[in-house]
Amino acid sequence: MDTASDEVQIDHVTIAGSDLDRLEAAFESVGIDPDYGGSHDGMPTHMSIVGFDDTTYIELIAKDEVGTALLWNDAIESNAGPCAWAARSADIARDVSRLEAAGVPVDGPDDYSRERPDGQLCRWKLAFLGEGEPGSVLPFLIEDETPLERRVQPTPSAAEAGFVGIDSMVIAVADLETSVSTFRTAFEGADPTSRSVSTGPFAGSVASVPDLPVHLVEPTAGGPLAERLDTIGDSPCAFVLEASSLETVREHVGELQRQPLGTESTFVIDPEAIGGLEYLCVTASG
């Protein structure tokens, strides 16, 4: 991450659930085999990874022992699915200093780690931005202290299924104007374009942020997305995955439904095709 909005790079996204085996099984049902990543140090959670060739990844997180998770406890216990996103930082101390000077609340950076099943230790620093749960609207920042390839490796079966990376985030918010202002404060040049979407899962007022991998949605009252917002508050509701070929993706997940998303459109994967996981989307680079 840097001061320029076009240098904000997604590091990973988080899908939370009460049972890691069930989260893994959802991906296995479409031919993608997550890699078990191990337990987090000092927290009652463990995780698995679906890694992509562009070094982004999906983190599947659940509890592996009784206790309150320090991060995303409510999302884990309510099987919320998409719940957070992280941006990669090359110099987290510099980024924190800039954000604090811009008036963004920052917690950290602090040290975190987990031990992989092979015994190797992954260490990194995190900084949490803004209000609410980390990564709920603004991304949380991550800087590796051990090599990135120790934290994540591409999952071969993900590439075989046609997925090559994470394209963008869809974040459900209660107040679009406030959230747009939050992004303008945090990132220079973040001047969203807005559009009203009348149909589909992202019906409502949508602001897409040029040069940032973000779509903000204030959903239409009474719909499923509004109900989700009432339950868990502002948070990512969908991840748009980048595909090398939509045809290859269809061979694994079945038919895709094109849906409007701000000034763009995306293809939504049927939840029944992937273990009930909602709001997973895909776009094609070729």
ROVOSE-291718 format. One record per atom (N, C-alpha, C): y, x, z. Coordinates in steps of 0.2 Angstrom, whole numbers, plus 5000, padded with zeros to 4 digits. Last residue first. Example, Ala and Ser with C-alpha at 12.3 -4.5 7.8 and 13.67 -1.06 7.14 Angstrom:
498950645035;499550685036;500050645039;497250665039;497850625039;498450665039;
***
This chain:
493549524902;493249534896;492649494894;493849484915;494249534912;494049554905;493949324922;493549374917;494049424915;493749254938;494149264932;493749314928;493149144951;493049204946;493549194940;492949094968;493149084961;493049144957;492449004982;492349064978;492449054971;492448884989;493048914987;492948984984;491048885000;491548854997;492148904994;489348905001;489948945002;490548904997;488148844999;488648805002;489248845003;487348944991;487248934999;487748895002;487848924978;487848984982;487848974989;487748804972;487448854969;487448924973;488548724980;487848714980;487448764977;489848764976;489648784982;488848774983;490148824960;489948764964;489648794970;491548924958;490848924958;490648864962;492948894947;492648884954;491948884953;494048994938;493448954937;493048954944;495848964936;495249004938;494648964937;497448984929;496848944930;496348994932;499248994932;498649014929;498048964930;500248944940;500348954933;499748984929;499148874951;499848894950;499948894942;497748844945;497948884950;498648904949;496548724939;497248754939;497348784945;494848764935;495348734939;496048764938;493348754927;493948784927;494448734931;491748784935;492248724933;492948764933;490248844928;490848854932;491448804930;488448824930;489148814927;489748824931;487648974937;487648904934;488348894931;487549094943;487749044947;487748974944;486949174933;486749184940;486949124944;487449144921;486749154921;486449164928;488849154924;488449084923;487749094923;489049294923;489049254929;488749194929;488849314909;488349344914;488449314921;489949244905;489249224903;488749254908;491049314909;490949244912;490249224911;491049474913;490849434908;490649364911;491549544923;491549584917;491349534911;492649464934;492049474931;492049514925;493449464950;493449484943;492749494940;493649324961;493249384959;493349394952;494649254972;494549254965;494249324963;494349164987;494449234984;494249224977;495149044998;494749064992;494949134990;495949035009;495448985008;494949005002;496749135021;496449135015;495949075014;497749025032;497249075031;497049075023;498448925044;498548965038;498049025038;497148825052;497748855051;497848895045;495948765055;495948835056;496648865055;496148625053;495648655057;495748725059;497148605044;497248575050;496748605055;496548665033;497148695036;497348665043;495548575030;495348645032;495948675036;496348475026;495848465032;495748535035;496848525014;497348505020;496948495026;495748535007;496048595009;496548585014;495348395005;494948445009;495248505011;496848295007;496348325004;495948375008;497948255015;497348205014;496748235011;499248325005;499048285011;498448245010;499048464995;499248394995;498948365002;499448625002;498948574999;499248505000;500248754997;500348705002;500048644999;499648914993;499548844992;499748804998;499949064985;500049024991;500048954989;499049204978;499349134977;499349094983;499149374975;499249324980;499449254976;499349514972;498649484971;498649414975;500849544964;500449544971;499849504969;501549534952;501349594955;501049604961;502149374957;502049424952;501949494955;501349254966;501849314967;501649364962;501449084965;501049144963;501549194963;501348934974;501748994973;501349054971;501048764973;500748834973;501248884971;500748614981;501248664978;501048734979;499248534975;499848544980;500348584977;497548574973;498048524972;498648534978;496448654972;497048684974;497648644973;495348584967;495348604974;496048634977;496148454957;495748514958;495748534966;497848414952;497148404953;496748464955;499148454952;499048384954;498248364955;500248574957;499648564954;499348494956;501848634954;501448584957;500848574953;502348804956;502148754951;501848704956;503448954956;503048894959;502948844954;503349134958;503449074953;503049014956;504149244970;503549204967;503849154962;504449394971;504849334970;504449284966;504449534978;503949484979;504349414978;505249654979;505149624973;504649564973;504449724993;505049724989;504849694982;503749635006;503649675000;504249664995;504149565018;503649615018;503649665012;505049465014;505249515019;504849575019;504249395004;504849425002;505149485007;503249345013;503149395008;503749435005;504049255020;503749305024;503549365019;504549165011;505049205014;504649265017;503349105008;503649145003;504149185006;503149035020;502649095018;502949135013;504148945020;504148995025;503749055023;503848865009;504448905009;504448955014;502548815013;502648855007;503248905008;501748785027;502448785025;502548835019;500448795028;500648735030;501448725028;499348875016;499848875021;500148805022;497948965010;498248895011;498748905017;497849084997;498049075004;498349005005;496849174987;497249104987;497249094995;496949334980;496849294985;497149224984;496149424966;496749394970;496449354976;495049504962;495649494958;496249474962;493849614966;494249564969;494849564965;492449664954;493049674959;493349614962;491449634946;491649704946;492249714951;489949534942;490549544946;490749614947;488749524935;489349514932;490049524936;487649554941;487749474941;488449464938;487649684941;487149654937;487349584936;488649704952;488749724945;488349684940;487749664962;488449624961;488649644954;486749754962;486549684960;487249644959;487349874968;487149864961;487049794958;488749884976;488149844977;487849834970;489650034980;489549974976;488849944977;489950064997;489650084991;489650024987;491050105011;490850055006;490550095000;491150205020;491250135023;491050085018;490950315013;490550305019;490550235021;491950315004;491250305001;490750295007;493050355011;492950285009;492250265007;492750475025;492750455017;492650385016;493650425039;493150455036;493150435029;494850355040;494850425043;494250465041;495750245030;495150275032;495250345035;496750115034;496750185031;496150215034;497349945031;496749995033;496850065030;498249805037;498249875033;497649915036;498049635033;498149685038;497949755034;499249535023;498549575024;498649615030;499949375028;500049445026;499349485027;498949275033;499349265028;499549335025;497849335040;497849265038;498349245033;497649465044;497449445037;497549375036;497349425061;497449475056;497249455049;498149265066;497549305065;497649355060;499949255069;499249225068;498649285068;501149355060;500949315066;500249285064;501249525054;501449455055;501149415061;499849635053;500549615051;500649545052;499049765060;499049695059;499749675058;498149905055;498749885058;498849805056;496850025059;497049955056;497749945059;495850165053;496450135057;496650065054;494150215055;494750195051;495250175056;492550285052;493150275057;493750255052;490750275053;491350255049;491950245054;489450375056;489950335059;490550335054;487650365052;488350385051;488850345054;486450295054;486750335060;487450365059;486050205045;485850275045;486050325050;486750085048;486050095050;485750165050;488350145055;487950125049;487250125052;489450105067;488950145065;488450115060;491250085066;490650055066;490050105064;492950075072;492350115070;491750065070;494750105074;494150065074;493550105071;496350135082;495750155079;495150105080;497950055076;497450075081;496750095078;499650055072;498950055070;498550085076;499949895080;499549955078;499950005075;500649755074;500249775080;499849835077;502249705069;501649745067;501349765074;503349595061;503049605067;502349645065;504649645050;503949615050;503649635057;505849705047;505849655052;505149615052;505949825041;506049765037;506049705041;505449915050;506149915048;506349855044;504149875049;504449865056;505249865054;503849925037;503749855038;504149835044;504050065038;504450035033;504449955035;503050095048;503750115049;504250075045;501850065041;502050025047;502850035049;501850165031;501950085030;502150045035;501750275039;502350265035;502450195033;500450255045;501050265049;501750255045;499650245034;499750185037;500350195042;499450295019;499850325025;500050265029;498750225010;498650295010;498950335016;497950075013;498450115014;498350185014;497349915007;497249985008;497850025008;497349765015;497649805010;497549875011;496249625018;496549685020;496849725014;496049455023;496049505018;496449565021;495149305029;495549365030;495549415024;494249205027;494649195033;495149255033;492949105020;493549155019;494049145024;492049025033;492049065026;492549105025;491948965045;492548945040;492448975034;491048935056;490848945049;491348935044;491648925068;491648865064;491448875057;491449055073;491048995076;491148935072;492249125064;491549145065;491149085067;493549075067;493249065060;492549085060;493649105080;493649035079;493349025072;493649255079;493149215083;493149145081;494449345072;494149295069;493649255073;494149485083;494449465077;494049405074;493449495095;494149505095;494549485089;492249375099;492449425094;493249435095;491549345114;492049325110;492349385106;489749335116;490349365118;490949335113;488049395112;488549345115;489149375117;487849475096;487749465103;488249415106;488249475083;487549495084;487449495092;489249365073;489149395080;488349415080;489849415057;489549365061;489449395068;490449435040;490449455047;490149395051;490449515025;490149465028;490149475036;491649575015;491349585021;491149525024;491749624998;491749565003;491349585009;492849754992;492149734994;492249664998;493349884980;493449824984;492749804986;492849974970;492849994977;493149944982;492549934958;493249954959;493349974966;491249884959;491349954956;492049974957;490949814976;491149814969;491249884966;489849764989;490349804986;490349804978;489649665001;489549654994;490049704991;488949705017;489449715012;489149695005;488949635034;488549665028;489149665023;489049665052;489249645046;488849675040;489349605069;489049645064;489149625057;490049595085;490049575078;489649625074;490649615098;490049585098;489849555090;491349775099;491449705098;490749675097;491249915101;491549885106;491649805104;491049945084;491049975090;491449935095;490049835074;490749855076;490749885083;488449875066;488849835072;489549875072;488049865048;487949885055;488449855060;487949835035;488349885037;488349905044;486749795023;486949785030;487349845032;487249735007;487049795011;487249785018;486749584998;487149625002;486849685006;486149564982;485849584989;486349624993;486249424972;486649484974;486349494981;485649314966;485349374964;485849434966;485949194972;486249204965;486049274963;485449204985;485249144981;485449154974;486049304991;485449324988;485149264983;487149244996;487249284990;486649304987;486549165006;486949135001;487049174995;485949265014;485549225010;485949185004;487049315021;486749355016;486349315011;487349205028;487849225024;487549265018;486149195036;486349135031;486849165026;486249315043;485649305039;485849245034;487349295051;487449345046;486849335041;488049155057;487349185056;487449225050;489349095057;488949105064;488349135063;490549185047;490049135048;489649145055;491749235036;491549235043;491049175043;492249355024;491949285025;491549285032;493649455019;493149435025;492949365024;493949585008;494049515010;493549495015;494749745005;494249695006;494449635008;495949794998;495349835001;494749795001;497149774986;496649734990;496049794992;498649854986;497949854983;497449824988;500249854980;499749824985;499049824983;501049904971;500549944973;500149924979;501949804967;501449814963;500949874965;502949814977;502449754978;501849774973;503349964985;503349924979;502749874979;502950034996;503549994997;503549944991;501150024997;501850064996;502350014997;499450045000;500050005000;500650045000;
***
